[in-house]
Amino acid sequence: MQVQMRTFRTVVAVLIASLILGACSGGSGSGSTMFNLPSVPVTVDENGNGKALGFPVGYVGLQPALIAQLQQANVQQLEIRIGYHGIFIYANGQALPYIQWNDESVALLQDVLSKTAGAERAATALPWLRRIGVGVRLKLPLAAGATALEIPRWKGEELVTTETPAATTIGPIQFGGLAYDAAGNPSLEGVALSEIEQSLGASLGLNLPPMVMQILTAVNAQQLTVATQPNGIDLSIDGKPLPGIAYDTARLNSILPIIGPLAGPAMADTLATVIPQLPGADIDLIVSFTGQPASDTKLSSIPIKVNEDGTLSAWGIPLGSSPILTPDVLGKLQAADIQKVDLNIVGDSLYLAANQQSLPVISWSDASLDTFGGVATELFGVSPGLLGSGLAIVRSIVAKTAIGMSLDLPVAAGAAAMSFDAAYDVTASNFAPAASGGGKPSLQTGLVFNDGNLVSAGGIPVETLDSLGVAGISLPANVVSLLESIGAGKISLTTTGNTLELQADGNPLVGVEFDNAALDLALGIAGNFVSDPAQLEMVGAALPEILASDVNLEVTLDGQPAAATKLTSLPLAVNEDGSLTAFGFAVGGEPILQPQFIADMQAINVQRLDANIVGDSLYLATNGQNLPVLSWNDKSLDIVQNVLSSLLGLSPDLLDTGLAFLKDSDVGLALSLPAAAGTEPVSIPDDFDVTAVQMEAPQLGDLVMPSLQLGLVLNGTEIESIGNIPADTLRSLGIVLPSLPANVVEILGSLGSDQLTLNTTSNALELAAGGESLLKLGYDSPTMQRLLTLAGPFLSANLSSTLADPAVAQLVSEQLLPMIIAANLSLVAEVK
């Protein structure tokens, strides 16, 4: 009896030790048992007590609950055999996965057992047990109503059938960040799990007990490796194999009916999915016992299936029982016909795709991760300790490996299922190059906020904007709270080419890379998540053009000054009613240009006006062709205001605000006007630069360059004399001097001077009042010809009619203009 008890306890001790320390590995060895003893039959009752050969052996380690579960699976007999190649387990005579060993793994197991208190005898007996096969056959009580099975007797060791899976089913995955210190305390990617446990207020249960650490220290273990392979799970310490689990498809199929009752319904479904995939799994777990990670973590793209109820599964394995995607979110994704979402985190960038079409790429920095962490702590109540630990783990993992997943979403009712490329790489975005050229808008401007309220925009105070019908802006409370949590006084947004960057106090927060296709896709998806899709559609129409510009937007949040405004080629569209839109957004609430001005421009087929102010010079062009260049000083800027007010019919207040803005700005506009009915649209090169003007030298041919000094007297709208010759005398000679337009007279009168001087040299004209230079004009024959055409609608009817005469037009273009361009003239006008 004592011999039987000792043998049985030895068998059980070796079995338990092997299951704990040799949970996984494979190996092969040569040889076999010298002979096999019959399995000791042990009859077990419902309470776990057994009888061997008719003698009571007491409790055999099977709890009543476990016995009931085995009965539910109709397991009537469990047989455990220890032999040369491992510890074999049979249920009702069917081979199950077993513990496999070879000479090398047994030697390591012996070393471990010899240094484990109470297991020294098992270490000594192990070689003999391999040579003399022993076993125990546990006969379990039948379940109520069950019929006894005919169970075949054990016929010898049966090794697994070597298999080669057709494809990888799970993985490849390598977890290398788990480490234990000498006290058995775990860390993940260098972050102590005790910090996370403290933040959660709960234990994760991953600490190793002192006994295990003593064993590991005794064998000088540095790392434990667990690795799956087609026929099992291998386990090794410092590269030396331990006993492991061996299986093949037949054994895995045999264990499935038993798993359900043992694991419970929820876990049974998961195991029923996982177990058949084990032969194709490629998973490595490397655990360090030095306190530092033993290897890098490497992750492949994880296939995620989104079920109809919003729950998720990976590789067919349920990820919890609660829905992750709400019905509302899932429905909106289906409304956008999104059937697959791919994402991958590589380093500091997030790559996204919907239906294998690239979305904008988002990037960040270490500093911005800390910033976002502070935001999450402030807004969402996330524990700083938990967040800090989590960010440290994420930083460590993404520095070593990409983190990717591919989500398959349920197809909406009535939608056609799409087919996708299995080799698709979401990180190969391949965005179309951004447009380039001088016609590309470039904008620098600033917004000043204080306490969430707009103070100024582009240097224009909010009070002035209000008077112009531009509504003030107040930031929403949640945005203010978010910005306060960042702690930044200045937010900057810049775009260049295909990129956008957001900074806080000069530190990068977020970068975005995109092209128009990616933006359109992102906006199309977002349209299903906003309350006003029409408004988003309007933004979407403008956004690609805005982002294609070189933008530098600086927003101060504490009332401090922001960047000065600099602008080239801002695209402004003129509507039929005279209102303006920029990038699809209305400029002001009322029409700005008078209908007559639009009609005049249509009459001479001006479809686009380009203007750019650089320093104290105004560059102009119509339909992509340059006009004369006008230069001024501070005093003469008032003259420009009067001219524009007269020509364009703009209100003095609006002009005053605009010109004050222009004094401190570098601004350019591209004004598109509606074409007259039946007129072909004008084509203008994308790279047109209104400031790149080169004046042609005068071409006089046989003409002689004129040189003239002349005086005239102005009285109101009339010219009283020229060169001391009264107007009446000239009239008697058939020369009728023209009257000046009233608006020109008004402009001249505003100068407050009784003498005006106009001097011309080759390609240049200068206007002075009282000896002080006011305006300069640079020109050549083509630019002056265009200026005459542009001025036509604003001249008197008689003068316009005269210039429209073909003979006069030919005289002007071929003889008068070349001489005027080349002339050295000095005209002194006395103003009464």
Beta strands, then each sheet from edge to edge (+ up, - down):
strand 1: 35-36
strand 2: 40-44
strand 3: 49-52
strand 4: 55-59
strand 5: 77-83
strand 6: 86-91
strand 7: 94-95
strand 8: 98-100
strand 9: 132-139
strand 10: 170-175
strand 11: 178-180
strand 12: 186-188
strand 13: 191-192
strand 14: 223-229
strand 15: 232-237
strand 16: 240-246
strand 17: 281-288
strand 18: 298-299
strand 19: 302-306
strand 20: 312-314
strand 21: 317-318
strand 22: 340-346
strand 23: 349-354
strand 24: 357-358
strand 25: 361-364
strand 26: 403-408
strand 27: 442-450
strand 28: 453-457
strand 29: 460-461
strand 30: 490-496
strand 31: 499-504
strand 32: 507-513
strand 33: 550-556
strand 34: 566-568
strand 35: 570-574
strand 36: 580-582
strand 37: 585-587
strand 38: 608-614
strand 39: 617-622
strand 40: 625-626
strand 41: 629-632
strand 42: 668-672
strand 43: 707-715
strand 44: 718-722
strand 45: 725-726
strand 46: 755-761
strand 47: 764-769
strand 48: 772-778
strand 49: 824-831
sheet 1: 1+ 9+ 2+ 3- 4+
sheet 2: 1+ 9+ 5- 6+ 7-
sheet 3: 1+ 9+ 5- 6+ 8- 16+ 15- 14+ 17- 10- 18+
sheet 4: 11+ 12- 13+
sheet 5: 21+ 20- 19+ 26+ 22- 23+ 24-
sheet 6: 21+ 20- 19+ 26+ 22- 23+ 25- 32+ 31- 30+ 33- 27- 28+ 29-
sheet 7: 21+ 20- 19+ 26+ 22- 23+ 25- 32+ 31- 30+ 33- 27- 34+
sheet 8: 37+ 36- 35+ 42+ 38- 39+ 40-
sheet 9: 37+ 36- 35+ 42+ 38- 39+ 41- 48+ 47- 46+ 49- 43- 44+ 45-
end
